[in-house]
Amino acid sequence: MGRALPLHGGSPRGAAARGVKQYVILGAGLDTFAYRASGALERIRVFEVDTSESQAWKRQRLAEAGIAIPASCEFVACNFESQSLDDAFARSTFDPREPTFVSWLAVTMYLHRDAIERTLRWIARLGPHTELVLTHCVPEAREKRGVRFGHHMGDDSSRSFPPMTCCGSCATPALPRRDR
């Protein structure tokens, strides 16, 4: 699934122009930035953060599609509910002292408030001139007429869901939809 950044927000291209060399994608899912980057954007180190299960599935889909993982892309396994981002990134080449562009799109609605707050505190401790673009949904706003967000996928939205159960909107030409 290709994701577009909001027009009113920052962008990896703008951050790269300002000298940022790290791009963290929280809840990367099927994000394709690292596979499409060219020119100056190729010098940005991309850290795709998601659950190990989601990453394994993505790697399988990339392999099936014949898409190589660029040397500038690093997978960082983390379950936001049960793991610390500090611990997850300790096993990576990420430098928390350096300015970073952080993208956190369409993730918070699946998390409990304490996981959201822990993640925001982690972002706040990153190097000077770090930028964040996000979409958000606080837990209290997830309920509408007694139905929790994500219920349509058979999930109570307080747990993560495997990417192989998501809807057809996740299909792209490079990563075709997987039949349920």
N, C-alpha and C positions, 0 to 999 in steps of 0.2 A: 504494500500500500504506500504510495507516495504521499507525503504530507507537505502542505504548503504552509509557510510561516505567515502570520498575520501581516497585512500590509502596514499596520501602524506600529509594529514591533521591530526589533532588530533582525539581523540576518547574518548567517555565517559569512557572506561576501563582505558586508560592511565591517564585521568584526575583523576579518582577515586584512582589510584595508587599514585598520587601526593597529595591526601588528599582533592580533590574537592568533595563537598557533594551536589551541586546543578547543575541541568542540565536543561537549558531552551531550549525548542524546539519552535522556532518562525515559525508560519505557520505550526503547527503540523499536520493538516489534519488527515490522517489515519496512522500516524507514530505508530509503535508498540513497541518501545523500552521498555516502562514502563511495558508492559505485558509479555515481554520476559526476563527481567533482572533477574539474579540469582547471588548467592554468594555475593561478595563484592559490586556488582552493585545494589543490593537491598537496600543498605544504602544510595544511592543517591536519593535525593528528585527531582522528575521530574515535571517540570512546562510546561504543554502543552498550548501554546498560539495560539489562532485562534479566528475567529469570533464566536459569540454565536450561530449562525445558524449552522456553521460547527460542533461545539462541540455538539449541541443537536442531530444532525444527527449521529455523531460518537457514542454517548452514546446509541442511539437507536439501532444502528448496533451491538454494543458490547452486549447489553442486549439480542437481538435476537439470538446472537451466544453463549449466556451463558458464556460470559467472564466478570469476575469481574474486577472492577477498583481497582488496588492495593492502599493500604493506602499511599504508597510513591508517588502517582501521584496526581497532582492538576491541574485542568483546570483553565486557566486564559483567560477570554474573552477580546478580543481587536480587533478592526478594525484599522489596521495600518494607514489608510488614515485619520481617523477622531478622533482617541483617542490617548491619551498619554500612553505610557507604564508605566510611573510612576503612573498614576491614576489606570490603570488596576492592577498593582502589589500591590498597596496599600491595596487591598482587599484580599491579599494572605499572606502566611507565608514566602514568599521570603525575603531574607536578602541581599540587594544590596551591603553591605559591605564585604560579603564573596566571596571568589573565586568561579567562576561559569564557567561551560562549556556551551557555547551557540552554538546551531546549527541553521543555517538559510539557508536551502536548498530549491531551486526551488520556491522562493517567490518574489524576487525583480523584476522579469519581469512583475509582476502584479501591481506594485506600481509606483506612481509618485515619481520624484526625491526628493521632500521635505519629503515624508514619509520615504524614504530610509535614507536620511541624519538624520532625527530625531531619527530613530532606531539606527543608528551607533553612534550618540552622546550618546544615552542611554547606549549602550554597553560600550562605552569608560569610562563612569562614574562608572562602576561596580568595585567591589573589586579588589585588587592586584592579579595577577596571573590568572585573568580571561582569558579564551581561547575562540576563535571564529573559527568555521568552516562554510564556506558559499559558495554558488554559486551565481554569480551575473550577471546581465544584465542591463546595464544602459539604461535609456529611449531612448537615441539617437540610440542605436543599435537594438531596437525592430522592426524597420521598415525594410522591405525587399520588394522591388518592389511594394511599396504602400500598402502592407498587414501587418497589425499589428499582433504581437504575440498574440495568443489566439483567433484570428478571426475564426479559424476552429471550435471553440466551441460556436460560436455565441456571442462572447464577444469582446468588443473593447479593452480589456486588461487594461483599466484604471480603471475598476471596479472589485471588487472581484466577484467570481462566486460560487454558491452553490455547495457543493461536490456531490450532487446527480445528477448533470449534467455532471460530468466528464466521461472520456472514460473508456473502459473496463480494462485498465491497472491498475485501482484502485482495482481490485478484488484480494483477497487473499483467501486461504482456510477458514480462520476464518471469513472473512468479504466478502462474495461472492458479485459479481457484482449485482447492483440494476438495473433492467431494466428501461429504460427511459420512 
